[in-house]
Amino acid sequence: MLSRFLENLRMTDDVSRLFGEVIIDTTQNANSALVRAVRRFVSDAPVMNINGVSSDENTIGVRVYEPFEITRFVKIISSASYNENSLSTVRALLRNAKIVEINEAQSHLAERALNAWRHGANNSLPQLHEVIAAIVPGRSVITQAESLIC
């Protein structure tokens, strides 16, 4: 599910292109080889870790809610010492990708509602859209075409 979103991301092997971009880290380790390499070449580059791990002030931990291509919302894991520029760059990336940032209360509701949907008798797609609308009021339903484009 998340893999389709990640396939659409532009990858680079040119370190000079990293300046001003957000590096997306999908590893579980706070001190991954990717983060070490980024910090060696571009020390202040913003990194978004989608597993919620924050290793330094320029790494923003993000909690992704599955099925991501339908829910399209995340929670930014707060850190005591994050860089405001990195946070604003990550938020801009999320906004441009039409991904909604949810707050702590919505996060608790999302956990309960999505778990109930996954384990419930009626775990159909229309039911999931109702769950999403309950978590993020006013959230428009993401169509299949939109989820493939973004």
C-alpha positions in Angstrom: 0.0 0.0 0.0 2.6 2.5 1.0 5.0 1.0 -1.6 2.9 2.5 -4.4 3.3 5.9 -2.9 7.0 5.4 -2.5 7.4 4.3 -6.1 6.1 7.7 -7.2 8.7 9.6 -5.3 11.7 10.9 -7.2 14.9 9.3 -6.2 18.3 10.9 -6.7 21.9 9.7 -6.7 23.3 13.2 -7.0 24.1 14.7 -3.6 24.1 18.2 -5.1 20.3 17.9 -5.6 19.6 17.2 -2.0 19.9 20.8 -0.8 16.5 22.1 -0.1 14.7 18.8 -0.7 13.2 16.4 1.9 14.9 13.1 2.2 12.4 10.4 3.1 13.8 7.7 5.4 11.8 4.5 5.7 14.2 2.6 8.1 13.4 1.6 11.6 16.8 2.6 12.9 17.3 6.1 14.3 21.0 6.1 13.1 20.5 4.6 9.7 23.2 4.6 7.0 21.0 6.9 5.0 20.8 9.5 7.8 24.5 9.2 8.4 25.3 9.8 4.7 22.9 12.7 4.5 24.4 14.4 7.6 27.9 13.9 6.2 27.2 15.6 2.9 24.3 18.0 3.6 24.2 18.4 7.4 21.1 20.6 7.5 18.9 18.7 5.0 15.4 17.9 6.3 14.8 14.2 6.7 11.2 12.8 7.1 11.2 9.4 8.8 7.9 7.6 8.1 8.4 5.2 11.0 8.3 8.1 13.6 12.0 7.9 14.4 13.7 11.2 15.0 17.5 11.1 15.4 18.4 14.8 15.3 16.9 18.3 15.0 16.6 18.0 11.2 14.8 14.7 11.2 11.0 14.8 11.5 9.3 11.7 12.6 6.0 11.0 10.9 3.4 8.3 11.8 1.7 7.0 8.6 -1.8 5.5 8.8 -2.5 2.4 6.6 -4.0 2.0 4.0 -2.1 5.1 3.2 -3.1 5.5 -0.4 -6.7 5.9 0.8 -6.3 7.5 4.3 -3.8 10.1 3.1 -3.1 11.4 6.6 -0.1 11.4 8.9 0.8 12.6 12.4 4.0 14.4 13.0 5.7 13.0 16.1 6.7 15.9 18.2 10.3 16.2 19.3 11.8 18.5 21.9 14.5 19.8 19.6 13.4 20.0 16.0 14.5 22.6 13.5 11.6 24.9 12.6 12.8 25.1 8.9 12.9 21.3 8.6 9.4 21.1 10.1 8.0 23.7 7.7 9.7 22.0 4.7 8.2 18.6 5.6 4.8 20.2 6.2 5.0 21.9 2.8 5.8 18.6 1.2 2.8 17.0 2.8 0.5 19.8 1.8 1.7 19.6 -1.8 1.1 15.9 -1.9 -2.5 16.5 -0.4 -1.6 14.6 2.7 -3.4 15.9 5.9 -1.6 16.3 9.1 -3.7 15.2 12.1 -3.4 16.2 15.7 -3.1 14.1 18.9 -6.8 13.7 19.4 -7.4 12.7 15.8 -4.5 10.3 16.1 -6.1 8.4 19.0 -9.4 8.3 17.1 -7.6 7.1 13.9 -5.9 4.2 15.8 -9.2 3.0 17.3 -11.3 3.5 14.2 -8.8 2.0 11.8 -8.3 -1.1 14.0 -12.0 -1.5 14.4 -12.4 -1.2 10.6 -9.6 -3.8 10.0 -11.0 -6.4 12.4 -14.7 -5.6 11.8 -17.3 -7.5 9.8 -17.8 -4.6 7.4 -14.3 -3.6 6.3 -15.4 -2.4 2.9 -14.0 0.6 1.1 -17.2 2.7 1.6 -17.0 1.9 5.3 -13.3 3.0 5.3 -14.3 6.4 3.7 -16.8 6.9 6.6 -14.1 6.1 9.1 -11.8 8.7 7.4 -14.5 11.3 7.4 -15.0 10.8 11.1 -11.3 11.2 11.8 -10.8 14.2 9.5 -14.1 16.1 9.1 -14.5 17.7 5.7 -11.9 15.3 4.2 -12.8 14.7 0.6 -12.9 11.1 -0.6 -9.7 10.2 -2.5 -10.5 8.5 -5.8 -8.4 5.8 -7.3 -7.2 8.1 -10.0 -6.0 10.7 -7.4 -4.2 8.0 -5.3 -2.3 6.9 -8.4 -1.3 10.4 -9.5 0.0 11.6 -6.1 
